[in-house]
Amino acid sequence: MINAINVNAKLESQAETFIRSYYAETKGIALECESRLSEVAREIRETGTYTHTKQELTFGAKIAWRNNAKCIGRLFWDSLEVFDERGAENEEDIVAALLRHIAYATNEGRIRPTLTAFAPSTADGRTIRIWNHQLVRYAGYRTSTGIVGDPASVELTEAIQRLGWTGQGTKYDVLPLVIQIGDREPKWFPLPEGAVKEVPFEHPSIAGFAELGLKWYAVPILSDMALDIGGVRYTAAPFNGWYMGTEIGARNLADTERYDELPAIADLLGLDRSTNTSLWKDRALVELNVAVIHSFKANGVSIVDHHTAAEQFMRFMKREQEQGREVNARWSWLIPPMSPAATPVWHQSELREWEIDPDYAAQERPY
């Protein structure tokens, strides 16, 4: 009983901080704020939790993006479109909402920042989990000659295979969606043909680049993180912005622990890979990133280069400072993985990170 009282007291405090910030930033009426706080406190005492209004949910999701220390693209936080799917009651309803999210966010390439919120954790611990790290991601298969596909997806791929799914075994098999509600058995759902927009890569000046067969999906929709708002945790709240080119060209396709494509690109360029002093990795990395940005733009898909993203972050910082808000930031995540010293964020090493609410938070894998 004492523990329950302490938990409720903590939640009431978190809820009060959030509700007051909501009314302050939305220029709400003070009397309405006090009435809402009384309503929330009563609900917490009666049920052990409370329910956000749709307006509070939308505000909280936007502020979570504004607060997130790892995101360089926060200049556009207020453009986030929030879909309230807290009424989805089964796996089929959830998947239908996820497909709507993918279609809306993709927007034929003119990507729209989007979040879809499902029912939050209940006081008795019932949760909705999406197993996928992102709604669209490629499988990874262990073979006798190494990994085919994305090494970052191997464990998830094998977990889904144990549920009965079988992929084609290619480098770019799109994983099915896996939904788990409470302690029920997880269910998997293949993404329909045409649901996923992909971008094949070519280079504007290097002949034969397209023959490497490289490609990537258009929209990064993170789906395994929790959204925390005023002490309430939404364990299924997938959200997206658009890609910064280096996420694909300097990490996903370039990392030795991922697709490791730099050697093939260096060979195409005729670079000497026998010595580091040829800077073959650097030269291949630049051309891969040129191809990524060129191909996204040629296919009409939104993307930002790392220099522009860094400049946008500096504008975001300036706006926040003008509002009297310190920017929560993890410097090591904000500097881009290519040419970081050539961006203005490099010189912001005094930035600090702290625990904050609302925010997006990592969760333990459910598989």
N, C-alpha and C positions, 0 to 999 in steps of 0.2 A: 504493500500500500504506500509506504513512504517513497519507494522508488518511483511509483506511478505519479505521485504528487510532484516529485522533483522533475520528472520528465515533462509533465504538463506545465510546470512553472517555467522551465527552459523554453518550451515551445511558445508559451504566451509571450515571453520576452522577445523571442525572435519574430513572432507575428507582429507584435506592437512596433518594433523597429521598422519592419517592412511596410506595414500599413501607413505609418506616419510618413515614411519616405514617399509612398505612392501619392498620398494627398498633398504633400509638399511640392512634389515635382509636377503634378497634374493640376496644381492650383485649386485643389478641392476645398470645400467649405469645412471649417474647423469643427462645427457642430456635427456634420455628417461623419467626420473622422472619429470623433468620440463615440458616436452611436455605433459605427462599424466595429470599433475596438471592443465595445461591450458585447456585441453580437459574437465576435470571434472568441472572446474569452469564455463566454457561456458555452459555445459549441465545443471548445477544447475540453472544458470540464465535464461535459456530458458524453463526448465521444472519443476523446483522446487525440483529436486532430481537428482541422477546420478546412473549409472549402473556399478556394479563391473564386471570386467573380471572374467572368471572362475578361473584363478590363484589367483586373489585377494580374491575371495569368499573362496577358499580353505584355503589360508593363514589366512584370518580373522577368519574362524571357528576354526582352530587349535589354534590360539592365544587366542580366547575367552575361550577355554578349559584351556589353560595355565594360564589365568588370573583369572579364577573363584574361588572366595574366599572359597566356600563351598566344593570343591572337593578335596578329599585326594588322588585320583588316577591320578594325573597330570603328573607323570613321563613319561607316554606314549602318551602325547599330540600330538607328531609329527607323530604318527601312524594312526591318524584319517583319515578314508576314507570319502570323501565328494562327494555326488551325487547332481548334479545340475539339479533340476527339476523346474526351474523357468518358463519353457514353459508350464507346466501343466495348462490347461485352464478351466477344469470343475472338478466336484467332483469325477467322475469316473476315470479320469486321475490321480488325487491325490491319490485315494485309491489304484490304481494299483501300483503307486510308493511306497506307504507305505508298500504294501505287498512285493515288491522287497526288501525294506529296512529290513523288518523282516527276510526274508529268507537269505539275505546276511549277516546280523549281527549275526544271529543264527548259520549259518555255521555248522549245525549238532552238535552244542555244543561247537565248537572251536570259541568262540565269537570274533567278529571283531568290534573294535570301529568304529562307522558309524554315519554320519549325512546326512540328506536329506534336502536340502533347496528349498523351494517353493518361488514364487514371493513375494518380500517385500511389505510393505505398500506403497501405492502410495501417491503422494502429496495431492490428494483430500481425503485421509483417507480410501480408499478401502483396506480391509485386507482379508487374508485367515486365518481361525482359525480351529484348531483341538480341539474339546471339551475335548477329553480324556486327563487326567493327564499323562498317559503313554499309548503307543499304545496297550499294553496288560495289562489289570487289571481286577480284579474280581468285580462283582456287589455286592451291599449291599442292602438288603431288610428289610424294617420295617415290623414286624409282631406283633401279639398280645402278643407274649412271648419274644420279643426282636428282635435284628437285626440278620438276617441270612446273612452270607457272610462278606464282608469287610465294616465295618462302615465308613471308609474314602470315600467310593464310593456311599453312600446313596443318596446324593443330585444329583450327576450326573446320577445315575441309575434312579431316579424318573424323571429327566428331559428327559432322553431318552425314558422312558415309555410313557411320554406325547407325544412323536413323533410317538408312535405306536409300539415300540419294547416290546416284552414280553419274559422274561427269564424263566429258568426252576425252579428257586427258590432254588438252591443248594448253598453250601458254596463257590463253585468255578466256578460260571458261568462267562465266559469271555464276557466282554462288547463289543458291536459292536463299530466300528469306527464312529465318527460323524464329518462331515465336514461342515463348513459354509463359504461361499464366499460372502464378502460384506454384504449387507442387504438382501440377498436371504434367503429363508427358509433352515434351516440345513437339511442335509440328513444323514441317518445312514446306515451302511453297516456291516453285520455280518462277522466276520473273518472266512475264509473257514476251513473246517475240515482238520486238519493236519498242519495248518499254525503256530500253537503255540506249542512250545516245553515246556513240563512241567516236573518237577522232583518230584516223590513221595518220601517221607522221610522214611528212616529206620535208625536204630542205629546199629553201629558195634558190640555192646555188650549187649544191653538191649532188652531182648525178649519182644515181644508184642508192640514195638514202632510203627511198620508199621501199626498195627491195629487201631492206632489213626486216620489214614486216612489223614495225613497232606501232603501238597504238595505246590509247588510254581512254577511260570513260570520262564523260563531260563534267559530271557534278559530284563533288565530294560531300556525301551526306552522312555525317557522323551519327552513329545510332547506338553505341554502347555506353555513352556517358549519361550521368544523371543530371537533371536540372533541379537545383535547390533554390526554393523561393520561400523566404520567411519561415524556415523550419520545416517546410513540406518538401519531400523528395519525389520527383517524377523520374522513375527509373527507366521509362521509355519515352523519350522526347527527342527524336532525331531532328537534326538541324543542318543547314548548309549555308555557305556563302558561295564563292567561286574560287577556282584554283589560282594560286600564285605559281607562275611557271616553274620555279625551282622545286616545288613540291614534287613535281613529276620528273623534271629533267635533271635535277641534282640529287634526288633521293630515290623515288620509286623505281625509276629505270636505271639509275646509276650506282646505287649502293651495292657493295659486294654481297651484302646480306639480303638484297632484293633481286632485281632482274639482272644486275651486273652487265649492262650493255656497253660500257665504255671500251672494252677491248675490241669488240666487233666494229664499233664506230672508228676507233683508231686505225684498225686494219683497212677500213674503207678509205680513210684519209691518207693511207700510206705512211703512217707515223711509226717511228722506231720505238717499240715497246720493250726493248732489251735494256733500256736505261731510264731512270727517273729524270735525268737531266734533259731529256728531250721534251719534258712537260707534256707527254702524250695524254695523260689523264686530263689535265687542264684544258688542252686544246679540244679534245673529244667532248668534254663536258660543256664547253661553250657552244659547240656546234649542235649538240643535242638540245640544249636549251633554246637555241635559235629555231630549231625545227619544231619544238613544242609550241612556242609562241606563234610562229608562222602558221602552223597547221590549225591551231585553235581558231585563229583569226580568219584563215581561209575558209574554214567550215562554219563561220558565223557563231562561234561559241565564246562566251565571255571568259576572259583570263586577264591577269595583271602580271606585269614583269616585276621583279624584286626591287628595282630602283624606284619605280612609281609607287609600289606598296609601301616602301620605307618613307617616301615623301608624304604619302597619305597618313601614315601613322604619326608623323611629326605634326601634321595639321590637326589630327585628333588630339594629341597631347596639348597643343595650344588651346584648342576649344575647351578641353577639360580644365586646364589651368584658369581660363577666363571665368569658368563656372565655380572656381574654388575647390575643385576636386583633384586630389592626387591620383595619378594613374597607377593602377595595380599592374605590375609588369614583371615577367621573368625574362631578363635580357638575353639569356642563352637561347631562348626560343624565338625571340623577335628578330635577332640578326639572321639574315638569309644564309642558306648553306653554300652560296656562291658569291664571291666578291663582297663579303660583309663589310670590309673596311672602306669600300667605296660608297657606302650608304650612310646617311646621317644617323641611323639608329646605332651604328657602331660606337658613336661618341656619347651614348646615353647609359654608360655602364653603372651610373649611380641609381638607376631605377631599382625599385624594391617590390617584393611580392609579399602579400599577407593573406590570411584567410578572410574571405568576404562572402556575403550573402546579399543578393542572389549571385549564383555562379554555376558553371558547369563543372562537374567533378567526375573523376575516373571511378569505375566500379570494378569489383572482382568479376572475373569471367564466370558465367553461369555453366560452363561446360568443362 
